[in-house]
Amino acid sequence: MREITIDTLVRLLRESAGEDESVQLDGDILDTTFEALGYDSLALFNTVSAIEREYALEISEEEVGGAKTPADLLKTVNQALAGTS
């Protein structure tokens, strides 16, 4: 089964949305909100677009809108990869 990992998500966040020097994406960030990490809705949109391209997925705006943390987004993406979204 294909699955996206936190390491892949961090890479895509950095590539797609940029990374401010003050933003820390290291350590246990799974349950930290994207807002607290310094990523706004546009940054999240860019990251999800990159995930969709890289994994040939389509994820609805409603599903993405419910993702407030990296853990939420990983769950949404991995469900889509498994075909259970």
Phi, psi and omega in degrees: 000131175287145181207140175269140181252169177298324179297318178294318179298316179299317178301313181292325175299313181295317182289318188274323188247355183078170180216118174290143181302333182278348181275128179255116176252018178259160178084201184272093182252002186308319185255014176270133182294151176301323178300314179295332178280351178092017180251122180269185184295326178293318178298319179293319177301314179298321179293315179296322177299319178294320178297315180299318178293313185293327184250007180052054181242164168228120181240129184290154178298326179297317179295316180293321180299334178278352182273106181260342182227164174304323179298318178299314182294319177300317180298315181298313181294316182292328174294318178296319178297325180277351180078023182245016181279000000 
